[in-house]
């Protein structure tokens, strides 16, 4: 696979790139497209979290994120995996970003289904919290980054 580099200026451009990757590369999931969402969600939760390098925003296609020792693998990469599964199974979704910071700078992204169910697979300790966003009491800002697609 050929890696491409695109400069992303802001969170909106990052979300659009995430959407593009889901729409173009959902087939990277191969046999994972045939397993139940809850099983795939649990698998993604257990993938090690590896932050982006300081000062660099990366968004990876599913084939890379699924590699055993791939780095980085942060919230946007895990959100792309979940959204790619949803794309491959014909389920509408969107990307949502939140902040828990006093300055309200958006720092986290996850996926939301059309019915409102949140799917955040970033951290393994929340692998049984499908539909529950554990940080809502601390959220200072929530923004829908994409329309439903």
N, CA, C and O atoms as a GROMACS GRO file, in nm:
protein
  596
    1UNK      N    1   0.083  -0.118   0.000
    1UNK     CA    2   0.000   0.000   0.000
    1UNK      C    3   0.088   0.124   0.000
    1UNK      O    4   0.194   0.128   0.063
    2UNK      N    5   0.042   0.221  -0.070
    2UNK     CA    6   0.113   0.348  -0.077
    2UNK      C    7   0.055   0.444   0.026
    2UNK      O    8  -0.066   0.468   0.028
    3UNK      N    9   0.140   0.500   0.110
    3UNK     CA   10   0.095   0.600   0.205
    3UNK      C   11   0.091   0.735   0.135
    3UNK      O   12   0.177   0.766   0.052
    4UNK      N   13  -0.008   0.815   0.169
    4UNK     CA   14  -0.016   0.950   0.116
    4UNK      C   15  -0.016   1.047   0.232
    4UNK      O   16  -0.058   1.014   0.343
    5UNK      N   17   0.031   1.165   0.206
    5UNK     CA   18   0.037   1.268   0.309
    5UNK      C   19  -0.044   1.387   0.261
    5UNK      O   20  -0.023   1.439   0.152
    6UNK      N   21  -0.138   1.429   0.345
    6UNK     CA   22  -0.220   1.546   0.317
    6UNK      C   23  -0.211   1.637   0.437
    6UNK      O   24  -0.231   1.593   0.550
    7UNK      N   25  -0.181   1.764   0.415
    7UNK     CA   26  -0.178   1.858   0.525
    7UNK      C   27  -0.321   1.890   0.566
    7UNK      O   28  -0.403   1.928   0.484
    8UNK      N   29  -0.350   1.873   0.695
    8UNK     CA   30  -0.483   1.900   0.748
    8UNK      C   31  -0.474   2.025   0.835
    8UNK      O   32  -0.400   2.029   0.934
    9UNK      N   33  -0.551   2.127   0.798
    9UNK     CA   34  -0.541   2.256   0.864
    9UNK      C   35  -0.620   2.267   0.993
    9UNK      O   36  -0.583   2.343   1.083
   10UNK      N   37  -0.729   2.193   1.004
   10UNK     CA   38  -0.814   2.206   1.122
   10UNK      C   39  -0.897   2.080   1.142
   10UNK      O   40  -0.888   1.986   1.064
   11UNK      N   41  -0.977   2.080   1.248
   11UNK     CA   42  -1.056   1.962   1.284
   11UNK      C   43  -1.159   1.929   1.175
   11UNK      O   44  -1.192   1.812   1.156
   12UNK      N   45  -1.210   2.029   1.106
   12UNK     CA   46  -1.307   2.003   0.998
   12UNK      C   47  -1.242   1.928   0.884
   12UNK      O   48  -1.300   1.833   0.831
   13UNK      N   49  -1.123   1.969   0.844
   13UNK     CA   50  -1.052   1.898   0.738
   13UNK      C   51  -1.015   1.756   0.782
   13UNK      O   52  -1.021   1.663   0.701
   14UNK      N   53  -0.978   1.740   0.908
   14UNK     CA   54  -0.947   1.607   0.959
   14UNK      C   55  -1.071   1.518   0.951
   14UNK      O   56  -1.061   1.402   0.908
   15UNK      N   57  -1.186   1.569   0.990
   15UNK     CA   58  -1.310   1.491   0.984
   15UNK      C   59  -1.347   1.455   0.841
   15UNK      O   60  -1.393   1.343   0.815
   16UNK      N   61  -1.327   1.547   0.748
   16UNK     CA   62  -1.357   1.517   0.608
   16UNK      C   63  -1.264   1.408   0.554
   16UNK      O   64  -1.305   1.323   0.476
   17UNK      N   65  -1.138   1.411   0.597
   17UNK     CA   66  -1.043   1.306   0.558
   17UNK      C   67  -1.084   1.172   0.620
   17UNK      O   68  -1.074   1.068   0.556
   18UNK      N   69  -1.129   1.175   0.744
   18UNK     CA   70  -1.177   1.053   0.808
   18UNK      C   71  -1.294   0.994   0.729
   18UNK      O   72  -1.299   0.873   0.706
   19UNK      N   73  -1.385   1.079   0.689
   19UNK     CA   74  -1.501   1.033   0.612
   19UNK      C   75  -1.455   0.973   0.478
   19UNK      O   76  -1.502   0.867   0.438
   20UNK      N   77  -1.365   1.042   0.410
   20UNK     CA   78  -1.316   0.994   0.281
   20UNK      C   79  -1.253   0.856   0.296
   20UNK      O   80  -1.278   0.767   0.214
   21UNK      N   81  -1.172   0.839   0.399
   21UNK     CA   82  -1.106   0.710   0.421
   21UNK      C   83  -1.209   0.601   0.445
   21UNK      O   84  -1.197   0.491   0.391
   22UNK      N   85  -1.311   0.629   0.526
   22UNK     CA   86  -1.417   0.529   0.552
   22UNK      C   87  -1.488   0.488   0.424
   22UNK      O   88  -1.510   0.370   0.399
   23UNK      N   89  -1.522   0.587   0.345
   23UNK     CA   90  -1.597   0.560   0.222
   23UNK      C   91  -1.513   0.485   0.119
   23UNK      O   92  -1.565   0.400   0.046
   24UNK      N   93  -1.385   0.516   0.112
   24UNK     CA   94  -1.299   0.454   0.010
   24UNK      C   95  -1.240   0.320   0.053
   24UNK      O   96  -1.219   0.232  -0.031
   25UNK      N   97  -1.214   0.303   0.182
   25UNK     CA   98  -1.134   0.188   0.226
   25UNK      C   99  -1.203   0.097   0.327
   25UNK      O  100  -1.136   0.022   0.397
   26UNK      N  101  -1.336   0.103   0.337
   26UNK     CA  102  -1.404   0.015   0.432
   26UNK      C  103  -1.377  -0.132   0.401
   26UNK      O  104  -1.382  -0.215   0.492
   27UNK      N  105  -1.349  -0.165   0.276
   27UNK     CA  106  -1.322  -0.305   0.240
   27UNK      C  107  -1.191  -0.356   0.301
   27UNK      O  108  -1.168  -0.477   0.302
   28UNK      N  109  -1.104  -0.266   0.351
   28UNK     CA  110  -0.984  -0.309   0.423
   28UNK      C  111  -1.019  -0.400   0.541
   28UNK      O  112  -0.936  -0.480   0.584
   29UNK      N  113  -1.142  -0.388   0.593
   29UNK     CA  114  -1.182  -0.468   0.708
   29UNK      C  115  -1.203  -0.614   0.674
   29UNK      O  116  -1.206  -0.699   0.764
   30UNK      N  117  -1.219  -0.646   0.546
   30UNK     CA  118  -1.231  -0.784   0.503
   30UNK      C  119  -1.332  -0.863   0.585
   30UNK      O  120  -1.448  -0.824   0.593
   31UNK      N  121  -1.288  -0.974   0.646
   31UNK     CA  122  -1.382  -1.059   0.720
   31UNK      C  123  -1.444  -0.992   0.843
   31UNK      O  124  -1.547  -1.038   0.892
   32UNK      N  125  -1.383  -0.886   0.893
   32UNK     CA  126  -1.443  -0.816   1.007
   32UNK      C  127  -1.579  -0.758   0.973
   32UNK      O  128  -1.661  -0.736   1.062
   33UNK      N  129  -1.606  -0.732   0.845
   33UNK     CA  130  -1.736  -0.678   0.806
   33UNK      C  131  -1.850  -0.775   0.834
   33UNK      O  132  -1.966  -0.734   0.842
   34UNK      N  133  -1.818  -0.903   0.849
   34UNK     CA  134  -1.920  -1.004   0.872
   34UNK      C  135  -1.945  -1.038   1.018
   34UNK      O  136  -2.030  -1.122   1.047
   35UNK      N  137  -1.874  -0.975   1.110
   35UNK     CA  138  -1.896  -1.004   1.252
   35UNK      C  139  -1.992  -0.901   1.310
   35UNK      O  140  -2.005  -0.791   1.257
   36UNK      N  141  -2.059  -0.935   1.419
   36UNK     CA  142  -2.150  -0.838   1.483
   36UNK      C  143  -2.075  -0.714   1.530
   36UNK      O  144  -1.957  -0.721   1.567
   37UNK      N  145  -2.143  -0.600   1.529
   37UNK     CA  146  -2.082  -0.474   1.570
   37UNK      C  147  -2.023  -0.483   1.710
   37UNK      O  148  -1.912  -0.435   1.732
   38UNK      N  149  -2.092  -0.542   1.804
   38UNK     CA  150  -2.043  -0.547   1.941
   38UNK      C  151  -1.911  -0.623   1.949
   38UNK      O  152  -1.824  -0.588   2.029
   39UNK      N  153  -1.895  -0.727   1.868
   39UNK     CA  154  -1.769  -0.802   1.866
   39UNK      C  155  -1.657  -0.718   1.805
   39UNK      O  156  -1.546  -0.714   1.859
   40UNK      N  157  -1.685  -0.650   1.695
   40UNK     CA  158  -1.585  -0.564   1.632
   40UNK      C  159  -1.547  -0.449   1.724
   40UNK      O  160  -1.430  -0.414   1.737
   41UNK      N  161  -1.647  -0.391   1.788
   41UNK     CA  162  -1.623  -0.282   1.883
   41UNK      C  163  -1.528  -0.326   1.995
   41UNK      O  164  -1.434  -0.254   2.029
   42UNK      N  165  -1.552  -0.442   2.052
   42UNK     CA  166  -1.464  -0.494   2.157
   42UNK      C  167  -1.322  -0.514   2.109
   42UNK      O  168  -1.227  -0.484   2.181
   43UNK      N  169  -1.308  -0.564   1.986
   43UNK     CA  170  -1.176  -0.581   1.926
   43UNK      C  171  -1.104  -0.447   1.912
   43UNK      O  172  -0.987  -0.435   1.948
   44UNK      N  173  -1.173  -0.347   1.860
   44UNK     CA  174  -1.112  -0.215   1.840
   44UNK      C  175  -1.074  -0.153   1.974
   44UNK      O  176  -0.968  -0.090   1.985
   45UNK      N  177  -1.158  -0.169   2.076
   45UNK     CA  178  -1.124  -0.117   2.209
   45UNK      C  179  -0.991  -0.172   2.258
   45UNK      O  180  -0.915  -0.102   2.324
   46UNK      N  181  -0.964  -0.298   2.227
   46UNK     CA  182  -0.844  -0.363   2.278
   46UNK      C  183  -0.718  -0.332   2.197
   46UNK      O  184  -0.608  -0.364   2.241
   47UNK      N  185  -0.732  -0.269   2.080
   47UNK     CA  186  -0.612  -0.228   2.005
   47UNK      C  187  -0.540  -0.121   2.087
   47UNK      O  188  -0.603  -0.027   2.134
   48UNK      N  189  -0.410  -0.134   2.104
   48UNK     CA  190  -0.338  -0.037   2.187
   48UNK      C  191  -0.351   0.106   2.134
   48UNK      O  192  -0.339   0.131   2.014
   49UNK      N  193  -0.375   0.197   2.225
   49UNK     CA  194  -0.380   0.339   2.194
   49UNK      C  195  -0.237   0.391   2.182
   49UNK      O  196  -0.156   0.372   2.273
   50UNK      N  197  -0.208   0.455   2.070
   50UNK     CA  198  -0.076   0.515   2.050
   50UNK      C  199  -0.101   0.655   1.994
   50UNK      O  200  -0.154   0.668   1.883
   51UNK      N  201  -0.064   0.760   2.068
   51UNK     CA  202  -0.093   0.896   2.022
   51UNK      C  203  -0.012   0.934   1.898
   51UNK      O  204   0.093   0.877   1.869
   52UNK      N  205  -0.065   1.032   1.827
   52UNK     CA  206   0.009   1.090   1.715
   52UNK      C  207   0.137   1.154   1.766
   52UNK      O  208   0.144   1.193   1.883
   53UNK      N  209   0.238   1.166   1.679
   53UNK     CA  210   0.358   1.240   1.719
   53UNK      C  211   0.320   1.385   1.752
   53UNK      O  212   0.226   1.439   1.693
   54UNK      N  213   0.391   1.446   1.843
   54UNK     CA  214   0.364   1.584   1.883
   54UNK      C  215   0.369   1.675   1.761
   54UNK      O  216   0.466   1.673   1.685
   55UNK      N  217   0.264   1.753   1.743
   55UNK     CA  218   0.259   1.850   1.634
   55UNK      C  219   0.218   1.795   1.499
   55UNK      O  220   0.219   1.868   1.400
   56UNK      N  221   0.181   1.666   1.494
   56UNK     CA  222   0.142   1.603   1.368
   56UNK      C  223   0.007   1.535   1.386
   56UNK      O  224  -0.012   1.462   1.484
   57UNK      N  225  -0.085   1.556   1.296
   57UNK     CA  226  -0.214   1.489   1.299
   57UNK      C  227  -0.214   1.381   1.190
   57UNK      O  228  -0.195   1.412   1.073
   58UNK      N  229  -0.235   1.257   1.230
   58UNK     CA  230  -0.242   1.149   1.132
   58UNK      C  231  -0.382   1.089   1.135
   58UNK      O  232  -0.447   1.082   1.239
   59UNK      N  233  -0.427   1.045   1.018
   59UNK     CA  234  -0.549   0.967   1.005
   59UNK      C  235  -0.514   0.852   0.911
   59UNK      O  236  -0.472   0.874   0.797
   60UNK      N  237  -0.530   0.731   0.959
   60UNK     CA  238  -0.484   0.614   0.883
   60UNK      C  239  -0.602   0.534   0.829
   60UNK      O  240  -0.708   0.528   0.891
   61UNK      N  241  -0.580   0.474   0.714
   61UNK     CA  242  -0.682   0.385   0.660
   61UNK      C  243  -0.686   0.257   0.742
   61UNK      O  244  -0.587   0.222   0.806
   62UNK      N  245  -0.798   0.187   0.741
   62UNK     CA  246  -0.815   0.069   0.826
   62UNK      C  247  -0.705  -0.036   0.812
   62UNK      O  248  -0.665  -0.094   0.912
   63UNK      N  249  -0.656  -0.061   0.693
   63UNK     CA  250  -0.553  -0.164   0.674
   63UNK      C  251  -0.430  -0.136   0.759
   63UNK      O  252  -0.369  -0.230   0.811
   64UNK      N  253  -0.393  -0.011   0.773
   64UNK     CA  254  -0.277   0.024   0.856
   64UNK      C  255  -0.309   0.011   1.004
   64UNK      O  256  -0.233  -0.048   1.081
   65UNK      N  257  -0.422   0.066   1.044
   65UNK     CA  258  -0.459   0.066   1.185
   65UNK      C  259  -0.472  -0.076   1.240
   65UNK      O  260  -0.445  -0.100   1.358
   66UNK      N  261  -0.514  -0.169   1.156
   66UNK     CA  262  -0.530  -0.308   1.198
   66UNK      C  263  -0.399  -0.384   1.212
   66UNK      O  264  -0.396  -0.491   1.272
   67UNK      N  265  -0.290  -0.331   1.158
   67UNK     CA  266  -0.161  -0.399   1.169
   67UNK      C  267  -0.119  -0.406   1.315
   67UNK      O  268  -0.136  -0.311   1.390
   68UNK      N  269  -0.063  -0.521   1.354
   68UNK     CA  270  -0.033  -0.549   1.494
   68UNK      C  271   0.046  -0.439   1.564
   68UNK      O  272   0.006  -0.394   1.672
   69UNK      N  273   0.154  -0.395   1.508
   69UNK     CA  274   0.241  -0.297   1.574
   69UNK      C  275   0.235  -0.160   1.509
   69UNK      O  276   0.332  -0.083   1.515
   70UNK      N  277   0.122  -0.128   1.445
   70UNK     CA  278   0.112   0.000   1.376
   70UNK      C  279   0.110   0.116   1.476
   70UNK      O  280   0.046   0.108   1.580
   71UNK      N  281   0.180   0.221   1.441
   71UNK     CA  282   0.183   0.343   1.521
   71UNK      C  283   0.171   0.460   1.427
   71UNK      O  284   0.232   0.456   1.320
   72UNK      N  285   0.099   0.561   1.457
   72UNK     CA  286   0.013   0.583   1.572
   72UNK      C  287  -0.126   0.519   1.552
   72UNK      O  288  -0.162   0.480   1.442
   73UNK      N  289  -0.200   0.512   1.661
   73UNK     CA  290  -0.337   0.459   1.658
   73UNK      C  291  -0.412   0.529   1.771
   73UNK      O  292  -0.418   0.480   1.884
   74UNK      N  293  -0.470   0.645   1.739
   74UNK     CA  294  -0.539   0.723   1.842
   74UNK      C  295  -0.689   0.726   1.817
   74UNK      O  296  -0.741   0.642   1.743
   75UNK      N  297  -0.759   0.821   1.878
   75UNK     CA  298  -0.905   0.822   1.870
   75UNK      C  299  -0.958   0.837   1.728
   75UNK      O  300  -1.059   0.776   1.694
   76UNK      N  301  -0.891   0.917   1.644
   76UNK     CA  302  -0.944   0.930   1.508
   76UNK      C  303  -0.925   0.801   1.428
   76UNK      O  304  -1.010   0.766   1.346
   77UNK      N  305  -0.815   0.731   1.452
   77UNK     CA  306  -0.792   0.605   1.381
   77UNK      C  307  -0.893   0.498   1.424
   77UNK      O  308  -0.944   0.423   1.341
   78UNK      N  309  -0.920   0.491   1.554
   78UNK     CA  310  -1.018   0.395   1.602
   78UNK      C  311  -1.159   0.433   1.557
   78UNK      O  312  -1.240   0.345   1.528
   79UNK      N  313  -1.189   0.562   1.550
   79UNK     CA  314  -1.319   0.607   1.499
   79UNK      C  315  -1.335   0.571   1.352
   79UNK      O  316  -1.444   0.534   1.308
   80UNK      N  317  -1.227   0.582   1.276
   80UNK     CA  318  -1.231   0.542   1.135
   80UNK      C  319  -1.261   0.393   1.124
   80UNK      O  320  -1.340   0.353   1.038
   81UNK      N  321  -1.200   0.311   1.208
   81UNK     CA  322  -1.229   0.167   1.204
   81UNK      C  323  -1.377   0.139   1.227
   81UNK      O  324  -1.440   0.064   1.152
   82UNK      N  325  -1.432   0.200   1.332
   82UNK     CA  326  -1.574   0.179   1.362
   82UNK      C  327  -1.661   0.229   1.248
   82UNK      O  328  -1.753   0.159   1.205
   83UNK      N  329  -1.633   0.349   1.199
   83UNK     CA  330  -1.714   0.406   1.090
   83UNK      C  331  -1.699   0.325   0.962
   83UNK      O  332  -1.794   0.314   0.885
   84UNK      N  333  -1.581   0.268   0.937
   84UNK     CA  334  -1.562   0.185   0.818
   84UNK      C  335  -1.647   0.058   0.829
   84UNK      O  336  -1.706   0.015   0.730
   85UNK      N  337  -1.654   0.000   0.949
   85UNK     CA  338  -1.741  -0.117   0.969
   85UNK      C  339  -1.886  -0.078   0.940
   85UNK      O  340  -1.958  -0.150   0.871
   86UNK      N  341  -1.928   0.036   0.993
   86UNK     CA  342  -2.064   0.083   0.970
   86UNK      C  343  -2.089   0.110   0.822
   86UNK      O  344  -2.195   0.076   0.770
   87UNK      N  345  -1.991   0.170   0.754
   87UNK     CA  346  -2.002   0.198   0.611
   87UNK      C  347  -2.022   0.068   0.534
   87UNK      O  348  -2.109   0.058   0.448
   88UNK      N  349  -1.939  -0.031   0.565
   88UNK     CA  350  -1.946  -0.159   0.496
   88UNK      C  351  -2.074  -0.236   0.522
   88UNK      O  352  -2.109  -0.327   0.448
   89UNK      N  353  -2.143  -0.199   0.628
   89UNK     CA  354  -2.269  -0.265   0.663
   89UNK      C  355  -2.390  -0.175   0.639
   89UNK      O  356  -2.501  -0.204   0.685
   90UNK      N  357  -2.368  -0.065   0.566
   90UNK     CA  358  -2.479   0.021   0.523
   90UNK      C  359  -2.548   0.097   0.636
   90UNK      O  360  -2.668   0.124   0.626
   91UNK      N  361  -2.475   0.131   0.741
   91UNK     CA  362  -2.534   0.199   0.856
   91UNK      C  363  -2.487   0.345   0.859
   91UNK      O  364  -2.367   0.372   0.851
   92UNK      N  365  -2.582   0.437   0.871
   92UNK     CA  366  -2.548   0.580   0.874
   92UNK      C  367  -2.482   0.617   1.007
   92UNK      O  368  -2.517   0.566   1.113
   93UNK      N  369  -2.387   0.709   0.996
   93UNK     CA  370  -2.309   0.753   1.112
   93UNK      C  371  -2.252   0.891   1.086
   93UNK      O  372  -2.263   0.944   0.976
   94UNK      N  373  -2.191   0.947   1.190
   94UNK     CA  374  -2.119   1.074   1.176
   94UNK      C  375  -2.009   1.076   1.279
   94UNK      O  376  -2.006   0.995   1.372
   95UNK      N  377  -1.918   1.171   1.263
   95UNK     CA  378  -1.810   1.190   1.359
   95UNK      C  379  -1.846   1.307   1.451
   95UNK      O  380  -1.896   1.411   1.408
   96UNK      N  381  -1.817   1.287   1.579
   96UNK     CA  382  -1.845   1.385   1.683
   96UNK      C  383  -1.714   1.413   1.755
   96UNK      O  384  -1.634   1.322   1.779
   97UNK      N  385  -1.692   1.538   1.789
   97UNK     CA  386  -1.573   1.575   1.865
   97UNK      C  387  -1.615   1.643   1.994
   97UNK      O  388  -1.717   1.712   2.000
   98UNK      N  389  -1.533   1.622   2.097
   98UNK     CA  390  -1.562   1.684   2.226
   98UNK      C  391  -1.436   1.747   2.285
   98UNK      O  392  -1.323   1.722   2.242
   99UNK      N  393  -1.462   1.828   2.385
   99UNK     CA  394  -1.356   1.884   2.469
   99UNK      C  395  -1.401   1.873   2.613
   99UNK      O  396  -1.518   1.890   2.645
  100UNK      N  397  -1.306   1.845   2.699
  100UNK     CA  398  -1.328   1.851   2.844
  100UNK      C  399  -1.240   1.961   2.904
  100UNK      O  400  -1.223   1.969   3.026
  101UNK      N  401  -1.185   2.044   2.817
  101UNK     CA  402  -1.091   2.148   2.859
  101UNK      C  403  -1.165   2.279   2.887
  101UNK      O  404  -1.268   2.306   2.826
  102UNK      N  405  -1.113   2.360   2.979
  102UNK     CA  406  -1.175   2.491   3.006
  102UNK      C  407  -1.175   2.582   2.883
  102UNK      O  408  -1.266   2.663   2.866
  103UNK      N  409  -1.073   2.569   2.796
  103UNK     CA  410  -1.067   2.654   2.676
  103UNK      C  411  -1.153   2.600   2.561
  103UNK      O  412  -1.163   2.663   2.456
  104UNK      N  413  -1.215   2.483   2.580
  104UNK     CA  414  -1.309   2.421   2.486
  104UNK      C  415  -1.245   2.378   2.355
  104UNK      O  416  -1.316   2.355   2.257
  105UNK      N  417  -1.114   2.366   2.350
  105UNK     CA  418  -1.047   2.318   2.229
  105UNK      C  419  -1.082   2.170   2.210
  105UNK      O  420  -1.066   2.090   2.302
  106UNK      N  421  -1.130   2.136   2.090
  106UNK     CA  422  -1.169   1.998   2.061
  106UNK      C  423  -1.047   1.908   2.064
  106UNK      O  424  -0.946   1.936   1.999
  107UNK      N  425  -1.057   1.799   2.140
  107UNK     CA  426  -0.940   1.712   2.159
  107UNK      C  427  -0.971   1.564   2.139
  107UNK      O  428  -0.880   1.482   2.141
  108UNK      N  429  -1.098   1.528   2.121
  108UNK     CA  430  -1.134   1.387   2.111
  108UNK      C  431  -1.241   1.370   2.004
  108UNK      O  432  -1.324   1.458   1.983
  109UNK      N  433  -1.238   1.255   1.936
  109UNK     CA  434  -1.338   1.227   1.833
  109UNK      C  435  -1.386   1.083   1.849
  109UNK      O  436  -1.310   0.995   1.890
  110UNK      N  437  -1.512   1.062   1.815
  110UNK     CA  438  -1.570   0.929   1.816
  110UNK      C  439  -1.684   0.926   1.715
  110UNK      O  440  -1.711   1.027   1.649
  111UNK      N  441  -1.749   0.813   1.704
  111UNK     CA  442  -1.854   0.792   1.604
  111UNK      C  443  -1.990   0.790   1.671
  111UNK      O  444  -2.004   0.747   1.786
  112UNK      N  445  -2.091   0.839   1.598
  112UNK     CA  446  -2.228   0.835   1.648
  112UNK      C  447  -2.317   0.779   1.539
  112UNK      O  448  -2.307   0.818   1.422
  113UNK      N  449  -2.405   0.687   1.578
  113UNK     CA  450  -2.502   0.631   1.484
  113UNK      C  451  -2.617   0.729   1.461
  113UNK      O  452  -2.638   0.822   1.539
  114UNK      N  453  -2.690   0.706   1.352
  114UNK     CA  454  -2.804   0.790   1.318
  114UNK      C  455  -2.907   0.794   1.433
  114UNK      O  456  -2.973   0.896   1.452
  115UNK      N  457  -2.920   0.685   1.507
  115UNK     CA  458  -3.017   0.680   1.617
  115UNK      C  459  -2.967   0.748   1.744
  115UNK      O  460  -3.036   0.748   1.846
  116UNK      N  461  -2.846   0.806   1.740
  116UNK     CA  462  -2.792   0.879   1.854
  116UNK      C  463  -2.695   0.800   1.939
  116UNK      O  464  -2.630   0.858   2.026
  117UNK      N  465  -2.682   0.670   1.916
  117UNK     CA  466  -2.591   0.586   1.994
  117UNK      C  467  -2.446   0.627   1.969
  117UNK      O  468  -2.403   0.636   1.855
  118UNK      N  469  -2.371   0.651   2.077
  118UNK     CA  470  -2.230   0.685   2.067
  118UNK      C  471  -2.146   0.558   2.066
  118UNK      O  472  -2.176   0.462   2.138
  119UNK      N  473  -2.041   0.557   1.986
  119UNK     CA  474  -1.948   0.445   1.981
  119UNK      C  475  -1.807   0.502   1.992
  119UNK      O  476  -1.751   0.554   1.896
  120UNK      N  477  -1.751   0.490   2.111
  120UNK     CA  478  -1.616   0.539   2.136
  120UNK      C  479  -1.530   0.420   2.177
  120UNK      O  480  -1.544   0.368   2.288
  121UNK      N  481  -1.443   0.376   2.088
  121UNK     CA  482  -1.360   0.258   2.110
  121UNK      C  483  -1.217   0.294   2.147
  121UNK      O  484  -1.127   0.212   2.132
  122UNK      N  485  -1.196   0.415   2.194
  122UNK     CA  486  -1.059   0.461   2.218
  122UNK      C  487  -0.989   0.386   2.330
  122UNK      O  488  -0.871   0.352   2.317
  123UNK      N  489  -1.057   0.361   2.440
  123UNK     CA  490  -0.990   0.306   2.557
  123UNK      C  491  -1.049   0.171   2.596
  123UNK      O  492  -1.171   0.156   2.601
  124UNK      N  493  -0.963   0.072   2.623
  124UNK     CA  494  -1.013  -0.062   2.656
  124UNK      C  495  -1.101  -0.067   2.780
  124UNK      O  496  -1.190  -0.152   2.788
  125UNK      N  497  -1.079   0.022   2.876
  125UNK     CA  498  -1.160   0.016   2.998
  125UNK      C  499  -1.306   0.052   2.972
  125UNK      O  500  -1.392   0.028   3.058
  126UNK      N  501  -1.336   0.109   2.855
  126UNK     CA  502  -1.474   0.145   2.821
  126UNK      C  503  -1.536   0.049   2.719
  126UNK      O  504  -1.637   0.082   2.657
  127UNK      N  505  -1.475  -0.068   2.701
  127UNK     CA  506  -1.523  -0.157   2.596
  127UNK      C  507  -1.664  -0.207   2.619
  127UNK      O  508  -1.723  -0.263   2.526
  128UNK      N  509  -1.720  -0.190   2.736
  128UNK     CA  510  -1.858  -0.231   2.760
  128UNK      C  511  -1.951  -0.112   2.772
  128UNK      O  512  -2.063  -0.125   2.822
  129UNK      N  513  -1.906   0.004   2.727
  129UNK     CA  514  -1.987   0.125   2.739
  129UNK      C  515  -2.041   0.173   2.605
  129UNK      O  516  -2.061   0.292   2.585
  130UNK      N  517  -2.064   0.082   2.514
  130UNK     CA  518  -2.122   0.118   2.386
  130UNK      C  519  -2.253   0.194   2.410
  130UNK      O  520  -2.344   0.143   2.476
  131UNK      N  521  -2.260   0.314   2.359
  131UNK     CA  522  -2.379   0.395   2.375
  131UNK      C  523  -2.375   0.490   2.492
  131UNK      O  524  -2.459   0.579   2.503
  132UNK      N  525  -2.279   0.472   2.581
  132UNK     CA  526  -2.264   0.560   2.696
  132UNK      C  527  -2.133   0.635   2.682
  132UNK      O  528  -2.028   0.574   2.667
  133UNK      N  529  -2.138   0.765   2.686
  133UNK     CA  530  -2.016   0.843   2.678
  133UNK      C  531  -1.978   0.883   2.819
  133UNK      O  532  -2.043   0.969   2.879
  134UNK      N  533  -1.871   0.822   2.875
  134UNK     CA  534  -1.842   0.837   3.017
  134UNK      C  535  -1.799   0.977   3.060
  134UNK      O  536  -1.800   1.007   3.179
  135UNK      N  537  -1.763   1.062   2.966
  135UNK     CA  538  -1.711   1.194   3.002
  135UNK      C  539  -1.816   1.305   2.997
  135UNK      O  540  -1.782   1.421   3.021
  136UNK      N  541  -1.942   1.275   2.968
  136UNK     CA  542  -2.040   1.381   2.952
  136UNK      C  543  -2.045   1.480   3.068
  136UNK      O  544  -2.063   1.600   3.044
  137UNK      N  545  -2.029   1.437   3.192
  137UNK     CA  546  -2.029   1.536   3.300
  137UNK      C  547  -1.916   1.639   3.288
  137UNK      O  548  -1.927   1.749   3.342
  138UNK      N  549  -1.809   1.604   3.219
  138UNK     CA  550  -1.693   1.693   3.207
  138UNK      C  551  -1.688   1.769   3.075
  138UNK      O  552  -1.603   1.857   3.058
  139UNK      N  553  -1.775   1.736   2.981
  139UNK     CA  554  -1.769   1.795   2.846
  139UNK      C  555  -1.799   1.944   2.851
  139UNK      O  556  -1.900   1.987   2.907
  140UNK      N  557  -1.710   2.022   2.792
  140UNK     CA  558  -1.729   2.166   2.782
  140UNK      C  559  -1.774   2.207   2.642
  140UNK      O  560  -1.821   2.319   2.621
  141UNK      N  561  -1.759   2.116   2.548
  141UNK     CA  562  -1.799   2.144   2.409
  141UNK      C  563  -1.819   2.013   2.336
  141UNK      O  564  -1.740   1.919   2.352
  142UNK      N  565  -1.924   2.005   2.256
  142UNK     CA  566  -1.951   1.890   2.170
  142UNK      C  567  -1.987   1.945   2.034
  142UNK      O  568  -2.070   2.035   2.022
  143UNK      N  569  -1.925   1.891   1.929
  143UNK     CA  570  -1.949   1.941   1.794
  143UNK      C  571  -1.962   1.825   1.698
  143UNK      O  572  -1.881   1.732   1.699
  144UNK      N  573  -2.066   1.830   1.614
  144UNK     CA  574  -2.082   1.732   1.506
  144UNK      C  575  -1.988   1.773   1.394
  144UNK      O  576  -2.003   1.882   1.338
  145UNK      N  577  -1.893   1.687   1.361
  145UNK     CA  578  -1.791   1.722   1.261
  145UNK      C  579  -1.835   1.693   1.118
  145UNK      O  580  -1.789   1.757   1.024
  146UNK      N  581  -1.924   1.595   1.102
  146UNK     CA  582  -1.975   1.563   0.968
  146UNK      C  583  -2.125   1.546   0.977
  146UNK      O  584  -2.181   1.526   1.085
  147UNK      N  585  -2.189   1.556   0.862
  147UNK     CA  586  -2.329   1.517   0.854
  147UNK      C  587  -2.333   1.365   0.856
  147UNK      O  588  -2.229   1.300   0.845
  148UNK      N  589  -2.452   1.309   0.871
  148UNK     CA  590  -2.467   1.164   0.861
  148UNK      C  591  -2.429   1.122   0.719
  148UNK      O  592  -2.466   1.186   0.621
  149UNK      N  593  -2.355   1.011   0.712
  149UNK     CA  594  -2.320   0.958   0.580
  149UNK      C  595  -2.329   0.807   0.582
  149UNK      O  596  -2.303   0.743   0.481
   0.00000   0.00000   0.00000
